[in-house]
Amino acid sequence: MTKKAYTLFFPQNLIKEPIMYLVARDKDLILNIRRAKITSESGEATIELEGNEKNIIEAVAIFKKKGVKVEPVSGDIVE
């Protein structure tokens, strides 16, 4: 299994949608939310995705297609 970390940036129109849950479920991934900040105007979440590498790549593509900005996390996140 592969584990990768990303920071997701959500525009206002997506902050109430369960996008992270749905994508992780549909791609058979384990989603771990490491940090999140949600306001009425935007959202930001640092997550780990664990599972098949192909499914992680597909999940990132789905996030982007839905309008979520995705940035890989460089360096370590707190264990």
Backbone torsions as a table, in degrees:
resi	resn	phi	psi	omega
1	MET	NA	147.2	179.4
2	THR	-108.2	146.0	175.5
3	LYS	-128.6	127.1	178.9
4	LYS	-134.4	148.1	-179.0
5	ALA	-113.3	142.8	-179.2
6	TYR	-142.3	154.2	167.6
7	THR	-108.5	127.8	-179.5
8	LEU	-107.8	136.8	178.5
9	PHE	-118.5	118.3	-175.1
10	PHE	-104.0	131.3	173.6
11	PRO	-73.8	166.1	-175.2
12	GLN	-53.7	-39.8	-175.6
13	ASN	-71.2	-8.7	-178.2
14	LEU	-112.3	-3.3	-171.3
15	ILE	-68.3	-20.4	179.4
16	LYS	-97.5	0.3	-179.1
17	GLU	-89.3	140.4	179.6
18	PRO	-82.6	50.2	-173.1
19	ILE	-61.2	-45.5	-177.3
20	MET	-60.7	-46.2	179.3
21	TYR	-61.3	-48.9	-175.9
22	LEU	-63.0	-43.3	-179.6
23	VAL	-65.5	-46.1	179.6
24	ALA	-60.8	-43.0	179.3
25	ARG	-63.7	-48.2	-176.6
26	ASP	-66.9	-27.7	-178.9
27	LYS	-101.8	9.9	177.1
28	ASP	54.6	49.4	-179.2
29	LEU	-114.9	152.3	171.2
30	ILE	-90.2	124.3	-179.4
31	LEU	-107.3	125.9	176.2
32	ASN	-122.8	115.7	178.1
33	ILE	-85.2	114.5	-177.0
34	ARG	-90.3	-30.4	-179.8
35	ARG	-162.4	144.0	177.6
36	ALA	-150.7	147.4	174.5
37	LYS	-140.7	117.4	-178.0
38	ILE	-122.5	130.5	174.0
39	THR	-123.2	-178.9	178.5
40	SER	-72.5	-11.8	-176.9
41	GLU	-107.7	-24.4	-177.8
42	SER	-164.6	172.8	177.9
43	GLY	-141.7	150.3	177.5
44	GLU	-140.6	131.8	179.3
45	ALA	-141.0	133.1	172.1
46	THR	-100.2	123.0	-173.5
47	ILE	-129.6	160.2	167.5
48	GLU	-114.9	136.7	172.7
49	LEU	-114.5	130.7	-179.8
50	GLU	-127.2	132.4	179.1
51	GLY	157.5	-155.9	178.2
52	ASN	-64.7	132.1	-176.4
53	GLU	-58.8	-38.6	178.6
54	LYS	-61.2	-41.1	179.8
55	ASN	-68.1	-34.7	176.7
56	ILE	-64.8	-44.7	178.5
57	ILE	-60.8	-42.4	178.7
58	GLU	-65.5	-38.0	178.8
59	ALA	-63.0	-43.8	178.4
60	VAL	-60.5	-41.6	178.6
61	ALA	-62.7	-39.2	178.7
62	ILE	-66.0	-44.9	177.0
63	PHE	-54.5	-48.8	-178.3
64	LYS	-62.6	-42.4	-179.3
65	LYS	-62.1	-32.4	-179.9
66	LYS	-81.9	-5.3	176.9
67	GLY	102.4	12.5	178.0
68	VAL	-91.4	130.5	174.7
69	LYS	-80.1	131.0	-176.1
70	VAL	-121.9	127.2	176.3
71	GLU	-127.1	129.0	174.9
72	PRO	-64.1	145.7	177.2
73	VAL	-84.7	124.6	177.8
74	SER	-98.5	139.9	-177.5
75	GLY	84.2	-176.8	-177.2
76	ASP	-84.4	148.1	167.0
77	ILE	-107.8	155.6	-172.4
78	VAL	-58.7	129.6	178.4
79	GLU	-93.5	NA	NA
